[in-house]
């Protein structure tokens, strides 16, 4: 069984979060600052080294000025 951190579905979710960040023209540093975290926090998420939970997902969506439900639907459609 595939580790969920490395599953195609999780990788797709992280790719979409990264795409949204880039669409908003935000750097990892800017997102991290808004979260009160170091830049490495975002780098590890985007690099697949750190798994996020639903609360972190919702907070990331907020920081990216995106509706978490819309983002989640976008992730589901990407399958």
C-alpha positions as CSV (number, residue, x, y, z in Angstrom):
1,X,0.0,0.0,0.0
2,X,1.3,3.5,-0.9
3,X,2.1,5.9,1.9
4,X,-0.6,8.6,1.8
5,X,2.1,11.3,1.8
6,X,3.3,9.9,-1.5
7,X,0.0,8.9,-3.0
8,X,-1.0,10.4,-6.4
9,X,-4.0,12.0,-4.8
10,X,-2.0,13.8,-2.1
11,X,0.6,14.9,-4.7
12,X,-2.2,16.3,-6.8
13,X,-3.5,18.3,-3.8
14,X,-0.1,19.8,-3.1
15,X,0.4,20.6,-6.7
16,X,-2.9,22.5,-6.8
17,X,-2.0,24.4,-3.6
18,X,1.3,25.4,-5.2
19,X,-0.5,26.4,-8.4
20,X,-2.8,28.6,-6.5
21,X,0.1,30.2,-4.7
22,X,1.7,31.0,-8.0
23,X,-1.5,32.2,-9.5
24,X,-1.7,34.7,-6.6
25,X,1.9,35.7,-7.4
26,X,3.0,34.8,-3.9
27,X,6.4,33.4,-2.8
28,X,6.8,30.7,-0.3
29,X,8.3,33.3,2.0
30,X,5.2,35.5,1.7
31,X,2.8,32.6,2.5
32,X,4.9,31.4,5.4
33,X,5.0,34.9,6.8
34,X,1.2,35.1,6.7
35,X,1.1,31.8,8.5
36,X,3.7,32.9,11.1
37,X,5.9,30.0,10.0
38,X,9.4,29.8,8.4
39,X,9.7,29.5,4.7
40,X,10.9,25.9,5.1
41,X,7.4,25.0,6.3
42,X,6.0,25.8,2.9
43,X,8.9,24.3,1.1
44,X,8.5,21.0,2.9
45,X,4.8,20.9,2.2
46,X,5.3,21.6,-1.5
47,X,8.2,19.2,-1.7
48,X,6.2,16.4,-0.2
49,X,8.2,16.2,3.0
50,X,5.5,17.4,5.3
51,X,1.9,16.3,5.4
52,X,-0.9,18.8,6.2
53,X,-4.1,18.1,8.0
54,X,-7.5,19.5,7.2
55,X,-7.1,22.5,9.6
56,X,-3.7,23.4,7.9
57,X,-5.4,23.0,4.5
58,X,-8.2,25.4,5.6
59,X,-5.6,27.9,6.9
60,X,-3.5,27.7,3.8
61,X,-6.6,28.4,1.7
62,X,-7.4,31.4,3.8
63,X,-3.9,32.7,3.4
64,X,-4.1,32.1,-0.3
65,X,-7.4,34.1,-0.3
66,X,-9.2,31.0,-1.7
67,X,-12.3,29.2,-0.6
68,X,-11.2,25.8,0.9
69,X,-14.3,24.1,-0.6
70,X,-13.5,25.4,-4.1
71,X,-9.9,24.2,-3.7
72,X,-11.1,20.8,-2.4
73,X,-13.4,20.5,-5.4
74,X,-10.5,21.4,-7.7
75,X,-8.4,18.7,-6.1
76,X,-11.2,16.1,-6.5
77,X,-11.6,17.0,-10.2
78,X,-7.9,16.5,-10.8
79,X,-8.1,12.8,-10.2
